[in-house]
């Protein structure tokens, strides 16, 4: 039922996400392409559609054309908005690009800007959404198969005696598989309708609050049906295949769990300990196979619960991550960004910060490196031990690295850093000899700087002999230190940024120090504009028009809107955050199922063992102590295994999103390592509680019926041997 609810939520949510995106896009845009900064000839060419010979060849309609004046050269310019038509929008766009665009370029000497809207890429987005849905389906498929296979393995392990009998009388794989499959299929049919109702109800609650309504596609029912069918087939195929090739006698002798429980290697009577409680405790090692199997199977779902919450946090972090709304290119205008432009842009309502491009330099580009004291480096970080001669190390130990990026900072640019988590004084970088530093390489914390620490930045001044530039990493740096000559500049750490996204560790210097180290003068031909948090899409449209109006005072200025605010609004209304949380809670519910299902079967098999102990003198109190002893041991082991698996799973996600994903996305977003106290507490309480109760409850059942004839007793009165 949990498997069906999990996938049912995903199937119904996928259809609603497509609906949300479609409604967002169609409400926001009524055109596919916009051509900006056209001259009169270019605008007339489009408005009159001079590229079309026959009416049947029409591939676009002009939605509107806006005229304005370029204040710098007093020319009339136009923005023309086009709605593509035809049976295949992609082919219409391709033809426009190949035919109309070159003709437009030939009609003007200055460049125009062509941009597309999400209305054009909507179908591609739907395909991407479907691809994401397939990936999630595969992940849930593996999780579901793991769950049902684990539960089924627990069951068949407890009933191998019966399977041994079946095989003895001629049963084969086909018979075993058929029996197991139809058994699970009956359960599947019984739980299918309630599962669909629950999953649809959860999705309804989430999406009915967005203002775009709730949709239900009947195909979701078919998807869940087929998904569950595949899970059932895969979950019983492997266990039954393995079972069918077993020697029947080897299965028959495992009635007492001897395949999971080993016999003690020595008698503990030599310790003169009382039988049987301490004997049971001292020989707990013989249950290691069973305990390991149970712990890893049950607690892995607690770890998945925490990982699911981490995924929700990652999704939220990505939504609020500051990305530039507008990109401005001054290259064709002949102007560079200056204080007057800064004052004009910051006066516009909604502008949060202006970030200059082309003011950075990688350390490796100039054969530079940075030397820091070993105490400023976190443990187990693979930095080069400095052993050169150009820097007097004295008796101290220093580390060298070239994984740094130098950035020129002005008083205005400090505003960019104010949104990050920092300590110290950001304005200190404006003083000679002071820097602002980051704390990570590839988003992984690497340094433990303190305010006032000294770092030394090298500048190449010569070389003893050439270095093979095909070398990389530590080897290249070691060779450069040995064979190059450097001059080292001392800097004081004035501020530390603890959460800045990075590939290489950033070092921010004032303009003079930046030029001294890199030999480069920062350029200001292009920059990015960030908008205020919480700004609406409507205000972004107005602000875009205002920024473009500002650009017309400087000639041919290219201004691009990234649509990031609109895209974030769409992503927020897809409710992935809530979906991840719901999935995490459902996955957590699996853990107690594994605990109680496994332990009830396990201890039911041991009841005969306890009857024998009673027959040779053990009293009920001692049997109770054996049960409770096992419960406390499982609770204790659950505590540590839960923390270890949860930490390992969360760190794996942390590493994937911070280090691996940037290689593919080319974007560095700093995701903090996330293990919230409440999730850890829930996981620990669940694991420890289930570890104890899954042992205690079977004891209560055994204690109540310990004298029944079915349980090997003789019908004595309850509690007669207390």
C-alpha positions, 0 to 999 in steps of 0.5 A: 500500500505504501508503494502504491501511495508513493508512486500514486502521488508522483503520477498525479503530481506529474500531471498537475505540474504540467498543468501548472506550467502550461497555465503559468506560461499561457497567462504570462506570454502570448508570443513565442519570439521577440526581436528587440532594437530593430531599425525601421527597415527591419521592423517593416520587413517583419510587420509586412512579412516580406519574406513570405511568397505564398500565403500558405508559407506564413509561419508567424503573426505579429502580436504587437510592435513597440516603437521607441527612440534611441536617446543616444543617436536619436534613431527610431527603434522597434520591438516586434513580438511574434506568435509562431503558427503552423502544425509544427512550432519547432519547424516554424522557429527553425525556418525563421532562424534560417531564413528571416534572421539572416535577412534581418541582419542584412537590413541593418548595421547594428545588432538586434536582440532575439529572445524566445519565451517559455511559450516556445520551449513549453513542449521541451519543458514538458519533455524534460518534466516527463524525463524527470518523472521517468528518473524518479520512477526508476528511483522509486522502482528500486526503493520499492523493489528493495522494500518488498524483496527485503520483506519477502526475504524475511518471510521465506527465511523463516519458512525455508523448512516448508519450501524445502518440503515443497522442493522435495515433492517436486516443486520447481521455480515456475511453481514457486514463482507462480504461488508467490506472484499470485499471493502478492497480486491478491494483496495488490488488488485489495490495496489498489483502490484505497492507495489511489484515493489516498495519493490523489487526496494528498495531491489534491490538498497540495495543488488546490491551494495554488490557484490553478486548480487540480487535474486528474488524468486517468492514465495515472491509474494505469501508471500505478497499476503497471508500476506495482505489477513490475515491483511485484514481479521483480520482488518475487523473481529473484528470491524464488529463483534462488530458492528453486536451486537450493538443495531441499535438505539444506532448507529443511535443516534451517527451521531454527534459523541456523542459516542466520544464527550460528552456534556458540564456539565455546561453553560459557560455563567456564565463567561460572555464570548463571544459566541462561540469561548471561549465557544468552548475553555472552553469546549474542555474537551468534545472532550477528547475521540476523541482526546485521540484516535486520538493522541495515534493512529497517534503518535504511528507510530512516536514512532515506527519510532524512535524505528526503527532507534534505532533498526538500531543503535543496529544492527550497535553497535552489528557489531562493538562491540569488541569480541575476535577473538581467544581463547588460552588455555595454561592448557595442556602446563604447561606454564602461560601467561607472559611478554615474551608471551605478547611481542611476541603476540603484535608484530604480525600485527593485534593484538589489545589486549590480555585479560587474563581470570580467573582474576575476582571475584564476590563480592558475592563469597567472601561475600564482598560488596562495600560502596559508598556515596549516592551522587554517586548513581543516583536517584531511584536506589534500593541500601541498606542503610548502617547501620552496625557497622564495618564502621563509617558512621558518619553523612554521608549517605552511600549505600551498594551493592554486585553487583560488580565484582573485576578484577585484572589489570596489565599495559598490561591489561589496553589496554583492557579498552582504547577502552571504553569511560572513564574519568580520568587516567587509569594508576592510578589503578597501584598505591596502593589504586586506582581503576577504576570503571564502572557506571552501573549494568546490563548495566543500569546507576546506579552510578554518580562517580567523579574522586577522590571519595572514595569507601570502599570495605569490606573483611569478617573477621568473623561472629556473627551468620550464615546467611541463604544463601538461601536469595538473593539480598537486604535481604541477604546483609542486613543480612550479614552487620548485622551478619558478621564482615568486614574489610573495605579498602578505595580506590580512584576512579582514572578513570571511564568507562562509557560504559563498558558492565556488569552484575555487576559493574566492579571494577578494582584493581592492582594485590596486592589490588586484592589479598588483597580483594579476597584472590586469585592470578590471573591466566593466563592459558587462554586468548583472543586475539582481532584483530584490527578494520577493519581487513580483513578475509584474514588477520585473516586467516594469523594471525590465522596461525601465532598465531598457529605457536607461540603456537607450541613453548610452546607445547600443546596449544589450539587455537580457532578461533571464526570466528567473523570477517567473521560472521560480514562481512556476517551480514554487507552484509545482510543490516539489518541497511538499511532495518530497516531505510526504514521500519522506514520511511514507518511507519512514513508515516502512521502517516499523513494518520491517522491524515488527514483521521480522522480529515477530517471525524471528521470535516465533521461531525461538519459542521452542528454544525458550520452552526447552530452557523452561523445561531444564529449569529456567523460570519465566522471569529469566525468559523475560530477561532474555527478551528484554536483553535482546530488545535493549541490545537492538535499541542500542545498536539501532541508535548507532546504525541510525546515526551512521546511515543517516549521516552517510546518506545525507553526506552523499547527497551533499557531495553530489549536489555540491561537487558532482552536479556543478560539472554538468550544470556549470552553476555552483550553488552552495547547499549546506550539509543538512541533518536537522535535529528534529529529523535525527530525533524522529529517526533515532526514536523510531529506530530505538523504539522499534528495536525495543518494542519489536522484541517486547511485544513478541515476549508479551504474546509468548508469556501469555500463551507459554503454557498452552498445548500449542506452545509446548506447555501442559496447560498450567495456570498462568504465572504458576512459576513466578 
